[in-house]
Amino acid sequence: MKTKLRLGVIGAGAVVREIYQYLYFRSHYSSLLKICAVADPNEESRNWLGELAGVPSAHRFANYRDMLSQVPLDAVQVNTPDHLHCEPAVAALNAGLDVVVPKPTAASVKDAHEMIQAAKKAGRFLGID
């Protein structure tokens, strides 16, 4: 029996509306994913994706740290604005999760290096889409 990847989505704004909702719900990979939690400080965006994915309201968070500590996940996709990729990516890697971020990876070489080092230290996957 095929197990779905339990995915948490950090950031549910424009990039999800314009690009990633197709990956999540209409691609060849959709059958492999289950969005289990959503974190976004914007309530409207958070609830839009939560409703679309059938995420219970208890698994919709304003703060990604709460999501990481309360919901069992396999991986997260960080869809925050580009200059905000580093902190949630590192937190998720330190929590033992695989992470995917859209390009650009980070706002600075220093942030990209910090993300890479966190992935190496945790022995987790860091993918750049």
SULGI-V412036 format. One record per residue. N is the residue number from 1. NEAR is the number of other C-alpha atoms within 10 Angstrom. Layout:
BEGIN
N_NEAR + N_NEAR
END
This chain:
BEGIN
1_3 + 2_6 + 3_9 + 4_13 + 5_17 + 6_17 + 7_24 + 8_28 + 9_25 + 10_29 + 11_26 + 12_26 + 13_18 + 14_13 + 15_14 + 16_18 + 17_13 + 18_9 + 19_10 + 20_17 + 21_17 + 22_14 + 23_13 + 24_19 + 25_16 + 26_11 + 27_12 + 28_10 + 29_11 + 30_16 + 31_14 + 32_14 + 33_15 + 34_19 + 35_24 + 36_23 + 37_30 + 38_31 + 39_29 + 40_22 + 41_15 + 42_14 + 43_13 + 44_12 + 45_19 + 46_24 + 47_21 + 48_15 + 49_24 + 50_23 + 51_13 + 52_11 + 53_17 + 54_14 + 55_18 + 56_13 + 57_13 + 58_11 + 59_17 + 60_25 + 61_23 + 62_16 + 63_16 + 64_23 + 65_15 + 66_13 + 67_23 + 68_23 + 69_11 + 70_13 + 71_15 + 72_14 + 73_22 + 74_16 + 75_24 + 76_27 + 77_25 + 78_25 + 79_25 + 80_23 + 81_15 + 82_16 + 83_13 + 84_15 + 85_26 + 86_23 + 87_14 + 88_23 + 89_28 + 90_22 + 91_17 + 92_29 + 93_25 + 94_16 + 95_16 + 96_18 + 97_25 + 98_22 + 99_25 + 100_20 + 101_21 + 102_18 + 103_12 + 104_14 + 105_21 + 106_21 + 107_14 + 108_13 + 109_10 + 110_11 + 111_18 + 112_16 + 113_14 + 114_17 + 115_24 + 116_20 + 117_14 + 118_20 + 119_23 + 120_13 + 121_11 + 122_17 + 123_14 + 124_19 + 125_17 + 126_22 + 127_15 + 128_12 + 129_10
END
